[in-house]
Amino acid sequence: MSAIRLAALAQQAGIPDGVFNVLPGYGHTVGKALALHQDVDCLVFTGSTGVAKQLLIYAGESNMKRVWLEAGGKSPNIVFADAPDLDRAATEAASAIAFNQGEVCTAGSRLLVEASIKDDFVLRVAKALKAWQPGHPLDPQTTCGAIVDQQQLERVIGYIEAGVQEGATLAEGGSQVLQDSGGFFVQPTLFDNVTNQMKIAAEEIFGPVLSVIPFETADEAIAIANDSIYGLAAAVWTADINKAHKTAKALRAGSVWINHYDGGDMTAPFGGFKQSGNGRDKSLHAFDKYTELKATWIELY
């Protein structure tokens, strides 16, 4: 509805008909038609990795149109024992997974914690998550709203069940709540003692489910963080500037935040590595998506 309203405002502002178009419909109908159309020269897509791959196929089946993708993520949030403020790190770890019900491409869904502080830090995160309990989205006091629809709710619940079945420790949340309201509400969920091979650590859930994975050394943390098909974002918490830079350089991620989570502005490029996508949004780099380089050679007489 917001996109349709935007189109109405564009028309009201005097933009000629046909310059800005909003086409309501499903991806497998309207989206497929656009992707296969011979007169569409470029697609820019934000969504799942599975659909992103399909758009690349459609580009090859049609006119080899440029396809720029901002797809999934399984972003590692790495907390070293020498983090300058563990309470702040825990608070941001909670918001990194609970904000917008975890339905965020950059959600910090893998929390890598140095083993020597892991048990204490898990308690801090569990406490911080209590401030993110689901409620009515129109209530100003609500911090965590509803999952987008029934299908996604069932997907999130299925991952929580899989985490328990695979042997992870359910440390906080994990239940559907407020069912009498008819809404799709899930408590922010914290799993401890997760391995990177578990389903909840390997696959994008797109919901408020956080997996805690311990590590012993910086090299091990980097190896775990990079052991993913995704590479959208990452964070590093440490008071050691050398460790921060070395870790950030080694991480295969399009954005790395030091001692905070989810920073950036319109002047800085945003995008992912690996199966998180290609190209960059924001900043001057984003113009690359919408332009072609052309060389014209003139011989003077």
N, C-alpha and C positions, 0 to 999 in steps of 0.2 A: 504493500500500500504506500510506503514511503517513496518508492521509486516512481509510482504512478503520480503521486503528488508532485514530485520533482519535475516530471514531464509537464504537468499542468502549469507549474510556475515558470518553466522555461518558455512555454508558449505565451504566457501572460507577459513575460519580459520582452517579447518581440522576436525571439529566435524563430526563424522561418520553419514552417512545417517540413519535416523530412531531414532536418539537420541533426536533431536530437530525438532518438526514438527509444521508447520502452516497449518491449515485446513480452507480455506476460505469458507464461507457459512453462511446461516441464522441460528439463534438460534433454530428455530423449526425443522430444518433438521439436520445440523451438531451438534449443541449443544445438541439436544435431543438424537442423536445417541451416543454421548460420555457419556451423563448422564446415559443412560440405559445400557451401555456396561458392561458386566460381568468382563472384565479384566481391567477396569479402577478402581483403588483403591481410588482415591482422586480427588475431584473437588475444584478448588479455583476460585471464581467468583466475578467480580466487575460489578455492574449494578443495575437495578431496584429491588425494594423489591418484586414486583409481580413475576418476573422471578426467583429471589432467592428462593421464596417459592415453585415454580414449581420444581426446582432442588432438593429440599428436598423430594418432592413426588417421583421423579424419582429414588432417592437413595433408598427409601423404596421399590420401585417396582423392583429394580434390586438386587444388591449385598450388600446393606447397606453401600455403599462407604462413606467415610468421605466427608463432604461438608462444606467448609469454605466460608463465605459470607461477602462481603463488599457492602452493599446495600444503601438504600436512607437515606436522612437526612432532617431535618427541623430545623436547628441549631439556638438556641437563642443567640443573642448578647445583653447582659444586661448592660445598662449604668445607673449608679447611679449619683445623683446630685453632689456628691463629687469626680467625676472622675478627675484625675489630669490634664488632658488636653482635653477639650471638642472638640477643633478643630481637634486634632489628632484622637480622638475617632470617629468624624464624617467622617474624611477622610478614616479611616480604615473600617468604616461601609459601605461606598460607594464602596470601592474596594472589600469588602467581598461579595458583591452581584453582582458587575459588572464584576469582573475579569473572563475571559474566558466566557463572556456572561451569567454568572450565572450557566453555565453547569458544576458545581462542586459539588461533594457530600457533602462537608463541607460548602457550601455557607451559609453565615449568613443571611438567608432569613426572620428571625423574629427578629426585632429590638425592644427590650423591654427597654423603657425609663421612668425614674422616672418622675411622672406627673409634678412636680414643674419646670422642665427644658424642658419638652417635646416640647412645641411650638418653643422655641428658637433652640433646637437641630434639629428639623425637617428642619428648614431653613438652618442650617449648612450642613446637609446631602444633601439637594436638591442642594445647591451650589457645594458641592464636586462632585456630580453625573454629573455635567456639563462637568467635565474633562473626562468623559467616554462615549462620543458620538460615535456611530457606524461609521465605515469607512472601506475602503478596507483593508483586512487582511495583504496584503503585503506592505502596506505603513508604514514605520517606525514610523510615527506620530500617527498611529491608536492605540487606547487603547482598543477598544471594536469591535470585528469582527462580523461575521454572525452566526446566529443560525444554527445548524448542518444540518437540512434538512427541507423540506416543512411540513412534519407531525409535527415536533417539533415546528416549527413556529406557526402553527395553534393552537397547544396546549397552547403555551405561550399567544397568543392573546386571546384565550378562557378564560384563567384565569384572564387576565386583565379585560375583559368584565364582568366576574363573580364578580370581586371585586367591580366594579362600581354598578352592579345590587344589591349586598348585602349591599350597603350603605357605603362602605369605601370611604374616600376622596382621589381622585387622586391629589397628590401634585406635581408630577414631571413625565415627560415622558409619556409613555403609548401608543405610536404610532409606527406603522411600518413605516420605512423610507427607502430612497434610493431605492424605488421599481423600478425605471427606470433602475437600474443596473442589475436587475434580481436576486439580492442576497436577503437573508432572514434576514434582519436587523430590530431589535427592539430597541427602546430607553430604557435605564435603567429606570425602573419605580418605583416610590415611592408612597405607599399608607399610609395615615394617618388615625387615628381613626378606627383602625382595632380591632376586637375582636378575641380571640383565636379560636372561633367556626366557623369563616368564612372560606370558602373554600380556600382562598389564604393563610390563616394562618395554616390550618390543613394539606394540601396536598403538597407534593413535586412538584414544578413546573419545576425545572431544566431550569430556565431561569432568566433573570435579573429583578426580581420582588420582591420588598422589602416591608414588612408589619410592620408598626409601631404600637406597642401595649403599652399603658401606664400602669404604676403600681404605687402604693402608698408606699408599704413597701417591705423589702427584702423577707419576707415570701410570699407575693403575687407574686413577681417576680419569685421566685423558683417554686411556684405552677403552674404558667403559663408556665414557661420553661419546666417543667416536664410533662405537660399535652399534650403529643404527643406520637404517636406510635413509633417515632424515638428517637435515643439517640446517635448520632454520635459525635457531637462536641458542644461546647458552649464557650462563652467569658464573662468576668466580668470586668467592668471598675469602679474602686473605689480607693481612696487614703487610705482607711482604711484596713490595712492588716488583721485584725481580720474578718471584713466583707467579704473580698476576700476569705479567707480560708474557712469560714463557708458556704459561698454560693457555692464555688467550690465543697466542700464535699457533699453538698445536691443535686447537679445537677446530674441527671442520664445521663451521657454522657461519652464517651470513652476518649475524650480529652477536657480539659478546659484551656483556655488561659486567663491570667490576664493582663489587660492593653495593650493588643495587640490582633491581630487576625491571626489565621492560622500559628502558630509557630510549631517548631519540626524539627527533623533531623533523619538520618538513625539509630541512636542509641536508639531512643525512640519508644516504641510500638504505633501503630496506629490501631484503630478499634472502633466498636460501641457497644452500648447496645441495648436491645429491638429489634425492627424490622429494625434497621440499620445494623444488622449482628452479626457475631461471630468470634472468633479468632482474631489474631493480625498480621498486616503486620509490617515490619521493626523491628529492634532490634533482640536480641537473642530469644525473645518470638516467632518470626515468624517461627523458626525451628520446633515448635510444630506441625505446619500444615503438615510437610512433613516427620515426623518420627513416628515410633511406639515404645512404651516402651516394653521391653521384659525382663523377669526374667528367668535366668537359675540357677537351684539349683544343686549343686554337693555334694554328700556325700563322704567324704574321708575315706579310709580304711588304 
